[in-house]
Amino acid sequence: MEPQRNQDLPPFVKSWKQFYLLLIGWLIFLIAAFYLFTKYFQ
């Protein structure tokens, strides 16, 4: 019996493509937030 492919995904995403898009979006958000934080307290 072959294991289900989406079994390792978190419950709030439907596919690996959606997971990676969310991950990239989250990383872009963090980079922007840290950049603005650094500029504000410079």
CHARMM-style PDB file with segment names, atoms N, HN, CA, C and O in Angstrom:
ATOM      1  N   MET     1       0.841  -1.180   0.000  1.00  0.00      PROA
ATOM      2  CA  MET     1       0.000   0.000   0.000  1.00  0.00      PROA
ATOM      3  C   MET     1       0.890   1.249   0.000  1.00  0.00      PROA
ATOM      4  O   MET     1       1.796   1.375   0.823  1.00  0.00      PROA
ATOM      5  N   GLU     2       0.622   2.160  -0.923  1.00  0.00      PROA
ATOM      6  HN  GLU     2      -0.115   2.058  -1.592  1.00  0.00      PROA
ATOM      7  CA  GLU     2       1.414   3.390  -1.044  1.00  0.00      PROA
ATOM      8  C   GLU     2       0.866   4.466  -0.110  1.00  0.00      PROA
ATOM      9  O   GLU     2      -0.343   4.697  -0.089  1.00  0.00      PROA
ATOM     10  N   PRO     3       1.738   5.135   0.673  1.00  0.00      PROA
ATOM     11  CA  PRO     3       1.242   6.183   1.569  1.00  0.00      PROA
ATOM     12  C   PRO     3       0.709   7.382   0.784  1.00  0.00      PROA
ATOM     13  O   PRO     3       1.135   7.656  -0.337  1.00  0.00      PROA
ATOM     14  N   GLN     4      -0.228   8.081   1.404  1.00  0.00      PROA
ATOM     15  HN  GLN     4      -0.574   7.858   2.315  1.00  0.00      PROA
ATOM     16  CA  GLN     4      -0.834   9.237   0.751  1.00  0.00      PROA
ATOM     17  C   GLN     4       0.190  10.376   0.664  1.00  0.00      PROA
ATOM     18  O   GLN     4       0.906  10.644   1.629  1.00  0.00      PROA
ATOM     19  N   ARG     5       0.255  11.037  -0.482  1.00  0.00      PROA
ATOM     20  HN  ARG     5      -0.327  10.819  -1.266  1.00  0.00      PROA
ATOM     21  CA  ARG     5       1.272  12.071  -0.708  1.00  0.00      PROA
ATOM     22  C   ARG     5       1.080  13.289   0.183  1.00  0.00      PROA
ATOM     23  O   ARG     5       2.067  13.860   0.646  1.00  0.00      PROA
ATOM     24  N   ASN     6      -0.144  13.702   0.438  1.00  0.00      PROA
ATOM     25  HN  ASN     6      -0.946  13.237   0.062  1.00  0.00      PROA
ATOM     26  CA  ASN     6      -0.411  14.907   1.216  1.00  0.00      PROA
ATOM     27  C   ASN     6      -0.468  14.647   2.707  1.00  0.00      PROA
ATOM     28  O   ASN     6      -0.876  15.522   3.470  1.00  0.00      PROA
ATOM     29  N   GLN     7      -0.070  13.470   3.135  1.00  0.00      PROA
ATOM     30  HN  GLN     7       0.262  12.759   2.515  1.00  0.00      PROA
ATOM     31  CA  GLN     7      -0.147  13.114   4.544  1.00  0.00      PROA
ATOM     32  C   GLN     7       0.807  13.964   5.389  1.00  0.00      PROA
ATOM     33  O   GLN     7       0.508  14.252   6.548  1.00  0.00      PROA
ATOM     34  N   ASP     8       1.939  14.364   4.829  1.00  0.00      PROA
ATOM     35  HN  ASP     8       2.181  14.129   3.888  1.00  0.00      PROA
ATOM     36  CA  ASP     8       2.928  15.129   5.577  1.00  0.00      PROA
ATOM     37  C   ASP     8       2.630  16.623   5.614  1.00  0.00      PROA
ATOM     38  O   ASP     8       3.298  17.360   6.339  1.00  0.00      PROA
ATOM     39  N   LEU     9       1.654  17.083   4.859  1.00  0.00      PROA
ATOM     40  HN  LEU     9       1.111  16.484   4.270  1.00  0.00      PROA
ATOM     41  CA  LEU     9       1.338  18.511   4.809  1.00  0.00      PROA
ATOM     42  C   LEU     9       0.574  18.960   6.051  1.00  0.00      PROA
ATOM     43  O   LEU     9      -0.148  18.168   6.656  1.00  0.00      PROA
ATOM     44  N   PRO    10       0.730  20.235   6.436  1.00  0.00      PROA
ATOM     45  CA  PRO    10      -0.106  20.762   7.513  1.00  0.00      PROA
ATOM     46  C   PRO    10      -1.577  20.753   7.080  1.00  0.00      PROA
ATOM     47  O   PRO    10      -1.867  20.743   5.883  1.00  0.00      PROA
ATOM     48  N   PRO    11      -2.501  20.758   8.040  1.00  0.00      PROA
ATOM     49  CA  PRO    11      -3.923  20.627   7.677  1.00  0.00      PROA
ATOM     50  C   PRO    11      -4.511  21.832   6.947  1.00  0.00      PROA
ATOM     51  O   PRO    11      -5.591  21.719   6.368  1.00  0.00      PROA
ATOM     52  N   PHE    12      -3.829  22.990   6.956  1.00  0.00      PROA
ATOM     53  HN  PHE    12      -2.952  23.082   7.426  1.00  0.00      PROA
ATOM     54  CA  PHE    12      -4.420  24.184   6.343  1.00  0.00      PROA
ATOM     55  C   PHE    12      -3.990  24.403   4.898  1.00  0.00      PROA
ATOM     56  O   PHE    12      -4.363  25.416   4.306  1.00  0.00      PROA
ATOM     57  N   VAL    13      -3.222  23.496   4.311  1.00  0.00      PROA
ATOM     58  HN  VAL    13      -2.919  22.673   4.792  1.00  0.00      PROA
ATOM     59  CA  VAL    13      -2.848  23.604   2.896  1.00  0.00      PROA
ATOM     60  C   VAL    13      -3.294  22.346   2.161  1.00  0.00      PROA
ATOM     61  O   VAL    13      -3.390  21.263   2.739  1.00  0.00      PROA
ATOM     62  N   LYS    14      -3.565  22.522   0.869  1.00  0.00      PROA
ATOM     63  HN  LYS    14      -3.487  23.402   0.399  1.00  0.00      PROA
ATOM     64  CA  LYS    14      -4.088  21.414   0.075  1.00  0.00      PROA
ATOM     65  C   LYS    14      -3.027  20.746  -0.798  1.00  0.00      PROA
ATOM     66  O   LYS    14      -3.181  19.587  -1.185  1.00  0.00      PROA
ATOM     67  N   SER    15      -1.949  21.474  -1.111  1.00  0.00      PROA
ATOM     68  HN  SER    15      -1.823  22.415  -0.797  1.00  0.00      PROA
ATOM     69  CA  SER    15      -0.930  20.900  -1.995  1.00  0.00      PROA
ATOM     70  C   SER    15       0.439  21.446  -1.604  1.00  0.00      PROA
ATOM     71  O   SER    15       0.561  22.418  -0.858  1.00  0.00      PROA
ATOM     72  N   TRP    16       1.470  20.779  -2.141  1.00  0.00      PROA
ATOM     73  HN  TRP    16       1.371  19.990  -2.747  1.00  0.00      PROA
ATOM     74  CA  TRP    16       2.837  21.234  -1.869  1.00  0.00      PROA
ATOM     75  C   TRP    16       3.090  22.593  -2.494  1.00  0.00      PROA
ATOM     76  O   TRP    16       3.818  23.402  -1.920  1.00  0.00      PROA
ATOM     77  N   LYS    17       2.507  22.868  -3.659  1.00  0.00      PROA
ATOM     78  HN  LYS    17       1.916  22.210  -4.126  1.00  0.00      PROA
ATOM     79  CA  LYS    17       2.687  24.167  -4.306  1.00  0.00      PROA
ATOM     80  C   LYS    17       2.143  25.281  -3.412  1.00  0.00      PROA
ATOM     81  O   LYS    17       2.798  26.308  -3.236  1.00  0.00      PROA
ATOM     82  N   GLN    18       0.957  25.086  -2.850  1.00  0.00      PROA
ATOM     83  HN  GLN    18       0.425  24.251  -2.994  1.00  0.00      PROA
ATOM     84  CA  GLN    18       0.370  26.079  -1.950  1.00  0.00      PROA
ATOM     85  C   GLN    18       1.233  26.238  -0.696  1.00  0.00      PROA
ATOM     86  O   GLN    18       1.408  27.354  -0.206  1.00  0.00      PROA
ATOM     87  N   PHE    19       1.766  25.149  -0.179  1.00  0.00      PROA
ATOM     88  HN  PHE    19       1.624  24.243  -0.577  1.00  0.00      PROA
ATOM     89  CA  PHE    19       2.628  25.203   1.001  1.00  0.00      PROA
ATOM     90  C   PHE    19       3.866  26.045   0.731  1.00  0.00      PROA
ATOM     91  O   PHE    19       4.227  26.897   1.542  1.00  0.00      PROA
ATOM     92  N   TYR    20       4.521  25.810  -0.411  1.00  0.00      PROA
ATOM     93  HN  TYR    20       4.227  25.118  -1.070  1.00  0.00      PROA
ATOM     94  CA  TYR    20       5.738  26.558  -0.731  1.00  0.00      PROA
ATOM     95  C   TYR    20       5.439  28.021  -1.017  1.00  0.00      PROA
ATOM     96  O   TYR    20       6.245  28.885  -0.672  1.00  0.00      PROA
ATOM     97  N   LEU    21       4.304  28.324  -1.638  1.00  0.00      PROA
ATOM     98  HN  LEU    21       3.649  27.622  -1.919  1.00  0.00      PROA
ATOM     99  CA  LEU    21       3.939  29.725  -1.857  1.00  0.00      PROA
ATOM    100  C   LEU    21       3.701  30.442  -0.524  1.00  0.00      PROA
ATOM    101  O   LEU    21       4.117  31.587  -0.349  1.00  0.00      PROA
ATOM    102  N   LEU    22       3.037  29.772   0.405  1.00  0.00      PROA
ATOM    103  HN  LEU    22       2.699  28.841   0.263  1.00  0.00      PROA
ATOM    104  CA  LEU    22       2.848  30.356   1.732  1.00  0.00      PROA
ATOM    105  C   LEU    22       4.178  30.553   2.446  1.00  0.00      PROA
ATOM    106  O   LEU    22       4.383  31.569   3.110  1.00  0.00      PROA
ATOM    107  N   LEU    23       5.077  29.592   2.314  1.00  0.00      PROA
ATOM    108  HN  LEU    23       4.911  28.767   1.774  1.00  0.00      PROA
ATOM    109  CA  LEU    23       6.388  29.695   2.950  1.00  0.00      PROA
ATOM    110  C   LEU    23       7.190  30.865   2.384  1.00  0.00      PROA
ATOM    111  O   LEU    23       7.795  31.625   3.140  1.00  0.00      PROA
ATOM    112  N   ILE    24       7.199  31.011   1.070  1.00  0.00      PROA
ATOM    113  HN  ILE    24       6.707  30.393   0.455  1.00  0.00      PROA
ATOM    114  CA  ILE    24       7.917  32.119   0.439  1.00  0.00      PROA
ATOM    115  C   ILE    24       7.297  33.456   0.844  1.00  0.00      PROA
ATOM    116  O   ILE    24       8.015  34.417   1.119  1.00  0.00      PROA
ATOM    117  N   GLY    25       5.972  33.517   0.882  1.00  0.00      PROA
ATOM    118  HN  GLY    25       5.388  32.736   0.659  1.00  0.00      PROA
ATOM    119  CA  GLY    25       5.300  34.737   1.325  1.00  0.00      PROA
ATOM    120  C   GLY    25       5.643  35.088   2.759  1.00  0.00      PROA
ATOM    121  O   GLY    25       5.867  36.256   3.078  1.00  0.00      PROA
ATOM    122  N   TRP    26       5.685  34.089   3.625  1.00  0.00      PROA
ATOM    123  HN  TRP    26       5.503  33.140   3.365  1.00  0.00      PROA
ATOM    124  CA  TRP    26       6.035  34.314   5.034  1.00  0.00      PROA
ATOM    125  C   TRP    26       7.475  34.823   5.156  1.00  0.00      PROA
ATOM    126  O   TRP    26       7.739  35.731   5.944  1.00  0.00      PROA
ATOM    127  N   LEU    27       8.401  34.253   4.394  1.00  0.00      PROA
ATOM    128  HN  LEU    27       8.186  33.515   3.754  1.00  0.00      PROA
ATOM    129  CA  LEU    27       9.790  34.691   4.449  1.00  0.00      PROA
ATOM    130  C   LEU    27       9.948  36.120   3.926  1.00  0.00      PROA
ATOM    131  O   LEU    27      10.718  36.899   4.487  1.00  0.00      PROA
ATOM    132  N   ILE    28       9.233  36.469   2.866  1.00  0.00      PROA
ATOM    133  HN  ILE    28       8.608  35.836   2.410  1.00  0.00      PROA
ATOM    134  CA  ILE    28       9.268  37.845   2.357  1.00  0.00      PROA
ATOM    135  C   ILE    28       8.711  38.805   3.406  1.00  0.00      PROA
ATOM    136  O   ILE    28       9.253  39.893   3.601  1.00  0.00      PROA
ATOM    137  N   PHE    29       7.636  38.411   4.079  1.00  0.00      PROA
ATOM    138  HN  PHE    29       7.195  37.527   3.921  1.00  0.00      PROA
ATOM    139  CA  PHE    29       7.073  39.238   5.145  1.00  0.00      PROA
ATOM    140  C   PHE    29       8.095  39.442   6.266  1.00  0.00      PROA
ATOM    141  O   PHE    29       8.264  40.563   6.745  1.00  0.00      PROA
ATOM    142  N   LEU    30       8.772  38.383   6.686  1.00  0.00      PROA
ATOM    143  HN  LEU    30       8.634  37.472   6.296  1.00  0.00      PROA
ATOM    144  CA  LEU    30       9.761  38.504   7.760  1.00  0.00      PROA
ATOM    145  C   LEU    30      10.926  39.405   7.354  1.00  0.00      PROA
ATOM    146  O   LEU    30      11.385  40.223   8.152  1.00  0.00      PROA
ATOM    147  N   ILE    31      11.399  39.260   6.132  1.00  0.00      PROA
ATOM    148  HN  ILE    31      11.026  38.596   5.484  1.00  0.00      PROA
ATOM    149  CA  ILE    31      12.493  40.108   5.659  1.00  0.00      PROA
ATOM    150  C   ILE    31      12.062  41.566   5.676  1.00  0.00      PROA
ATOM    151  O   ILE    31      12.814  42.424   6.140  1.00  0.00      PROA
ATOM    152  N   ALA    32      10.874  41.861   5.182  1.00  0.00      PROA
ATOM    153  HN  ALA    32      10.264  41.165   4.805  1.00  0.00      PROA
ATOM    154  CA  ALA    32      10.379  43.241   5.170  1.00  0.00      PROA
ATOM    155  C   ALA    32      10.194  43.771   6.592  1.00  0.00      PROA
ATOM    156  O   ALA    32      10.529  44.923   6.869  1.00  0.00      PROA
ATOM    157  N   ALA    33       9.667  42.947   7.491  1.00  0.00      PROA
ATOM    158  HN  ALA    33       9.395  42.011   7.266  1.00  0.00      PROA
ATOM    159  CA  ALA    33       9.447  43.379   8.868  1.00  0.00      PROA
ATOM    160  C   ALA    33      10.760  43.686   9.567  1.00  0.00      PROA
ATOM    161  O   ALA    33      10.867  44.704  10.251  1.00  0.00      PROA
ATOM    162  N   PHE    34      11.762  42.827   9.412  1.00  0.00      PROA
ATOM    163  HN  PHE    34      11.675  42.000   8.857  1.00  0.00      PROA
ATOM    164  CA  PHE    34      13.066  43.079  10.033  1.00  0.00      PROA
ATOM    165  C   PHE    34      13.757  44.281   9.402  1.00  0.00      PROA
ATOM    166  O   PHE    34      14.446  45.029  10.096  1.00  0.00      PROA
ATOM    167  N   TYR    35      13.584  44.479   8.099  1.00  0.00      PROA
ATOM    168  HN  TYR    35      13.024  43.872   7.535  1.00  0.00      PROA
ATOM    169  CA  TYR    35      14.157  45.642   7.441  1.00  0.00      PROA
ATOM    170  C   TYR    35      13.546  46.930   8.004  1.00  0.00      PROA
ATOM    171  O   TYR    35      14.272  47.866   8.341  1.00  0.00      PROA
ATOM    172  N   LEU    36      12.225  46.979   8.103  1.00  0.00      PROA
ATOM    173  HN  LEU    36      11.636  46.219   7.828  1.00  0.00      PROA
ATOM    174  CA  LEU    36      11.559  48.169   8.635  1.00  0.00      PROA
ATOM    175  C   LEU    36      11.917  48.391  10.100  1.00  0.00      PROA
ATOM    176  O   LEU    36      12.093  49.532  10.525  1.00  0.00      PROA
ATOM    177  N   PHE    37      12.025  47.325  10.870  1.00  0.00      PROA
ATOM    178  HN  PHE    37      11.882  46.397  10.525  1.00  0.00      PROA
ATOM    179  CA  PHE    37      12.428  47.423  12.270  1.00  0.00      PROA
ATOM    180  C   PHE    37      13.827  48.033  12.382  1.00  0.00      PROA
ATOM    181  O   PHE    37      14.073  48.897  13.223  1.00  0.00      PROA
ATOM    182  N   THR    38      14.732  47.572  11.526  1.00  0.00      PROA
ATOM    183  HN  THR    38      14.532  46.870  10.843  1.00  0.00      PROA
ATOM    184  CA  THR    38      16.099  48.087  11.533  1.00  0.00      PROA
ATOM    185  C   THR    38      16.139  49.558  11.124  1.00  0.00      PROA
ATOM    186  O   THR    38      16.844  50.356  11.743  1.00  0.00      PROA
ATOM    187  N   LYS    39      15.384  49.919  10.085  1.00  0.00      PROA
ATOM    188  HN  LYS    39      14.812  49.271   9.582  1.00  0.00      PROA
ATOM    189  CA  LYS    39      15.358  51.312   9.646  1.00  0.00      PROA
ATOM    190  C   LYS    39      14.768  52.226  10.718  1.00  0.00      PROA
ATOM    191  O   LYS    39      15.245  53.345  10.910  1.00  0.00      PROA
ATOM    192  N   TYR    40      13.737  51.756  11.414  1.00  0.00      PROA
ATOM    193  HN  TYR    40      13.350  50.847  11.258  1.00  0.00      PROA
ATOM    194  CA  TYR    40      13.071  52.565  12.434  1.00  0.00      PROA
ATOM    195  C   TYR    40      13.991  52.841  13.607  1.00  0.00      PROA
ATOM    196  O   TYR    40      13.991  53.958  14.126  1.00  0.00      PROA
ATOM    197  N   PHE    41      14.776  51.863  14.044  1.00  0.00      PROA
ATOM    198  HN  PHE    41      14.776  50.957  13.623  1.00  0.00      PROA
ATOM    199  CA  PHE    41      15.614  52.005  15.221  1.00  0.00      PROA
ATOM    200  C   PHE    41      17.063  52.334  14.891  1.00  0.00      PROA
ATOM    201  O   PHE    41      17.937  52.214  15.750  1.00  0.00      PROA
ATOM    202  N   GLN    42      17.324  52.743  13.665  1.00  0.00      PROA
ATOM    203  HN  GLN    42      16.614  52.841  12.968  1.00  0.00      PROA
ATOM    204  CA  GLN    42      18.686  53.062  13.268  1.00  0.00      PROA
ATOM    205  C   GLN    42      19.145  54.393  13.853  1.00  0.00      PROA
ATOM    206  OT1 GLN    42      20.277  54.815  13.615  1.00  0.00      PROA
TER     207      GLN     42
END
